[in-house]
Amino acid sequence: MRHSESLVRDKHSGIFESPDDFFELDGNSVMLLSPPAAIAVCEMLSVRDVTVGRVEGGFWSHSKFEARLDCIWDSPSYLSVNDVLETNGRAIDFIVTETPRHNAFIITADLESDSASSAA
Protein backbone atom coordinates (compact mmCIF):
# COMPACT_ATOMS: atom_id res chain seq x y z
CA MET A 1 0.00 0.00 0.00
CA ARG A 2 1.32 3.42 -0.95
CA HIS A 3 1.44 6.02 1.80
CA SER A 4 -0.83 8.30 -0.18
CA GLU A 5 -3.54 5.63 0.09
CA SER A 6 -3.14 5.00 3.80
CA LEU A 7 -5.30 6.52 6.52
CA VAL A 8 -2.36 8.20 8.25
CA ARG A 9 -0.61 10.74 6.05
CA ASP A 10 2.26 12.21 8.04
CA LYS A 11 5.40 13.37 6.24
CA HIS A 12 7.48 11.84 9.05
CA SER A 13 5.81 8.41 9.05
CA GLY A 14 7.99 6.35 6.76
CA ILE A 15 9.15 6.10 3.19
CA PHE A 16 6.89 7.54 0.49
CA GLU A 17 6.38 6.03 -2.95
CA SER A 18 4.28 8.84 -4.45
CA PRO A 19 5.99 12.06 -5.57
CA ASP A 20 2.67 13.89 -5.14
CA ASP A 21 2.96 13.41 -1.37
CA PHE A 22 6.12 15.53 -1.38
CA PHE A 23 4.09 18.54 -2.52
CA GLU A 24 0.78 17.76 -0.78
CA LEU A 25 2.36 17.15 2.63
CA ASP A 26 5.15 19.76 2.43
CA GLY A 27 7.87 17.12 2.39
CA ASN A 28 10.69 19.51 1.48
CA SER A 29 13.82 18.68 3.51
CA VAL A 30 12.09 16.10 5.71
CA MET A 31 10.24 13.43 3.74
CA LEU A 32 11.84 10.07 2.98
CA LEU A 33 11.27 9.14 -0.65
CA SER A 34 11.85 5.89 -2.48
CA PRO A 35 14.34 6.20 -5.35
CA PRO A 36 11.60 6.33 -8.04
CA ALA A 37 9.65 8.92 -6.04
CA ALA A 38 12.79 11.03 -5.47
CA ILE A 39 13.56 10.99 -9.20
CA ALA A 40 9.97 11.94 -10.01
CA VAL A 41 10.09 14.82 -7.49
CA CYS A 42 13.23 16.16 -9.20
CA GLU A 43 11.47 15.95 -12.56
CA MET A 44 8.36 17.68 -11.21
CA LEU A 45 10.51 20.44 -9.68
CA SER A 46 12.07 21.00 -13.11
CA VAL A 47 8.62 21.51 -14.63
CA ARG A 48 7.91 24.05 -11.88
CA ASP A 49 11.26 25.76 -12.61
CA VAL A 50 12.52 24.99 -9.10
CA THR A 51 16.11 23.94 -8.42
CA VAL A 52 17.02 20.94 -6.29
CA GLY A 53 19.49 22.20 -3.72
CA ARG A 54 20.40 19.01 -1.90
CA VAL A 55 19.80 15.28 -2.02
CA GLU A 56 20.51 13.18 1.07
CA GLY A 57 20.45 9.42 0.93
CA GLY A 58 20.43 6.62 3.41
CA PHE A 59 18.83 3.37 4.48
CA TRP A 60 15.22 2.78 5.47
CA SER A 61 14.88 -0.46 7.41
CA HIS A 62 12.69 -1.70 10.24
CA SER A 63 10.84 1.65 10.51
CA LYS A 64 14.08 3.60 10.98
CA PHE A 65 16.15 5.83 8.72
CA GLU A 66 19.93 5.85 8.82
CA ALA A 67 21.29 8.95 7.09
CA ARG A 68 24.64 8.49 5.39
CA LEU A 69 27.29 11.20 5.34
CA ASP A 70 28.77 9.56 2.25
CA CYS A 71 25.49 10.07 0.35
CA ILE A 72 24.95 13.82 0.12
CA TRP A 73 24.75 15.82 -3.11
CA ASP A 74 24.74 19.61 -3.02
CA SER A 75 23.90 21.69 -6.06
CA PRO A 76 26.94 23.72 -7.06
CA SER A 77 24.68 26.57 -8.11
CA TYR A 78 21.87 26.38 -5.54
CA LEU A 79 22.11 29.99 -4.44
CA SER A 80 22.77 31.57 -7.82
CA VAL A 81 21.05 31.85 -11.17
CA ASN A 82 21.40 28.47 -12.87
CA ASP A 83 20.04 26.03 -15.39
CA VAL A 84 17.27 24.21 -13.52
CA LEU A 85 17.11 21.29 -15.95
CA GLU A 86 20.86 20.71 -15.81
CA THR A 87 21.04 21.00 -12.03
CA ASN A 88 18.03 18.78 -11.41
CA GLY A 89 19.36 16.31 -13.99
CA ARG A 90 22.55 16.05 -11.95
CA ALA A 91 20.45 15.40 -8.83
CA ILE A 92 18.65 12.60 -10.68
CA ASP A 93 21.98 11.15 -11.84
CA PHE A 94 23.16 11.15 -8.22
CA ILE A 95 20.03 9.30 -7.06
CA VAL A 96 20.40 6.72 -9.85
CA THR A 97 24.09 6.20 -9.00
CA GLU A 98 23.39 5.82 -5.26
CA THR A 99 20.27 3.64 -5.55
CA PRO A 100 22.10 0.31 -5.45
CA ARG A 101 23.53 1.27 -2.05
CA HIS A 102 20.75 3.47 -0.60
CA ASN A 103 16.97 3.03 -0.61
CA ALA A 104 15.66 6.35 0.73
CA PHE A 105 16.29 9.96 -0.21
CA ILE A 106 15.44 13.41 1.16
CA ILE A 107 15.08 16.25 -1.36
CA THR A 108 15.64 19.90 -0.45
CA ALA A 109 14.50 22.52 -2.95
CA ASP A 110 13.89 26.25 -3.08
CA LEU A 111 10.09 26.02 -2.97
CA GLU A 112 9.85 29.73 -2.16
CA SER A 113 10.36 30.29 -5.88
CA ASP A 114 7.77 27.68 -6.92
CA SER A 115 5.55 29.50 -9.41
CA ALA A 116 3.11 26.56 -9.60
CA SER A 117 2.24 26.68 -5.89
CA SER A 118 2.29 30.48 -5.60
CA ALA A 119 -0.18 30.73 -8.48
CA ALA A 120 -2.65 28.46 -6.67
N, C-alpha and C positions, 0 to 999 in steps of 0.2 A: 504494500500500500504506500502510495506517495504521501508525503507530509501534507501536500495541499488538499488531499482528500480526507485527512484525518480530522477528528473532532477537535483536537488540541492543536492550535496553530501558533506556536511561540518560536520566535526566531532563534532562541537559545536551546531548543529542545531536541537537537539531533542533527543529522545530515539531511539536506534537502536535495531532492531530485529535480524539482521544477524551477526553472529560472524565473518564472513569474513570481514565485514567493519572495525572491530577493527584492523586488520592487514593491510588492503588496505589503510586505511585513517590515520594510525598512531594514533590510539585511546588510546594508553597507558596513563594512569593517567588523561585523560580528557573526554573520551567518555562515555555517559550514555547508559547503556545496559539494556535491559529487563532481567528479571530473567533467562529465557531459554538461551538467548544469552550469559549472563555472565557465566552460567554453561558451555556452549559449549566452550567459550574462555578459561576457566580454563582447560578443557579437551584437547583442541588443544595445549595449552602451555605445557601440560604434554608430548604430543607426540613430541614436539620440545625440550624437556628436559630443559624447562624454568620454574623457580619457580615464583609462585604468591607471591608478597611481601605484598600487601595490598588489601583489599576489602572495599569500602565505599558504604554505602547504603543510600537511602533517598526516597523522594516522587517526582514523576513527575506528575504535574497537571497543566492544563491551560497554557501550554508552559513555565513552570517554574520548576526548580529543587530546592527542599529544602533538603540540606544535613542534616544528623542526626548524632550528636556526639555519640548517643547511638547505632550506627550501623557501627562500624569500627572494622575490623579484621586485625591484623598484624601478619604476619608469625613469629613464634618464632625463626626461623632459616634463615631468609631472607639473612643475610649477611655472612653466613657460609656455609660450605659444608653440604648438607642435602639430604634427600630423596624427590625428586621432586613429585613423585606420592602421597606420604603420605601428604606432605605439600599442594599440590593442591587439594587433596581430602578433607582436612580440610577446605579449602577455599570454595569448593563446598558445604560441609555440612553447613557452615555458611550462604551461600546464600539461601539454601533450608530452613533453620531455620528462616531466616529473611523475606522470601518472603511473608508470610501472612501480615506482617506489612509494608513492603517496596516494591516499584515496580520498582526501578531503582538502578543500581549498577555501580560503577567505579572500574575498575581493574587496578592495578599497578603491573608491572612485570619487571624483569631484562632482557629486550630485547637485551641488549648489548651482552648477551651470547647466543642469538638465532642462533643456527647452521643452521636452515632452511633458514633464511633470509640472513645470511652472505654467504651461499653457492650459492645464486642466483646472 
